Amino acid sequence: MHAKQTLVGVVAEEFAESLKGGTVLTRTREPYKASTARSYIRVLKRTIIPEFGTLRLDEVTAKVIEKKAVEWSNAGTSGSTIRNRLMPLRVIFADAVRNRDLPASPFDHIRLPKIKGPRLRYVSWEEGARVLDLLPPQIARVYATGIYAGLRAGEIGALRREDIDLDRLLIRVDESIDFPSSTVDGTKTRGTRAVPIVPELLPYIEAAMMTVPALALNIEEAARACGLSPETFDRHVRPYVAQVPVSPGVVIFRPETIAKWLQETEELGT
């Protein structure tokens, strides 16, 4: 269909249905991960269709998108959130260009609000250990793996016993679980990596190997034990933890994250 006759809302609805059915591929010709598809569908329904749905594809210019981005920014939306909101729309226009419905994408020369965030600081392992000491054992081993190994929540949930090599002190990471759908897929980078088990992490891994029969680390079990959802790990840990390649195990936290952990721990009575 010619771009002048195509409404963004129509294309967005079709895109959402394709994501639900798993019939659309990424630019690398792979299926979308379940978590990505779910996120795109949510953004399409909540933001793209309400904000741009009545416009034709050729009416959505860089200026139109930039104006909307400024509105969101002035309303307090962060630069990173704005980019995430626009990502499905960017994909729609990339497909339109590839299908020759449009000569170019408005995202080719777009200027979006700068991504700003709180300053990060290095936190010593002693501070990390102090936080872990306040958590129940089944929770601590999940958080410890995120802190000392830099694994994402889904990667932790997908770990199997055979992924743990205590002789070589390595964790093989090649899968990730999507908690809402319980589907197991490849990691975010679609590759396999070996992560060192540093001395600070070793006792948590050894305890997990002795106490958990099916999974080396069962994040769903841990989440239920403290009354939290599995996504809480990603929300409170993973966004603020960064693995430093030259020195495995060194982590970066936002200071308020530790305070959040301490508050939650006190509320749980631990």
Secondary structure, 3 states (H helix, E strand, C coil): CCHHHCEHHHHHHHHHHHHHHCCCECCCCCECCHHHHHHHHHHHHHHHHHHHCCCEHHHCCHHHHHHHHHHHHHCCCCHHHHHHHHHHHHHHHHHHHHCCCCCCCHHHHCCCCCCCCCCCEEECHHHHHHHHHCCCHHHHHHHHHHHHHCCCHHHHHCCEHHHEECCCCEEEECCEEECCCCEEECCCCCCCEEEECCCCCHHHHHHHHHHCCCECCCHHHHHHHCCCCCHHHHHHCHHHCCCCCCCCCCEEECHHHHHHHHHHHHHCCC
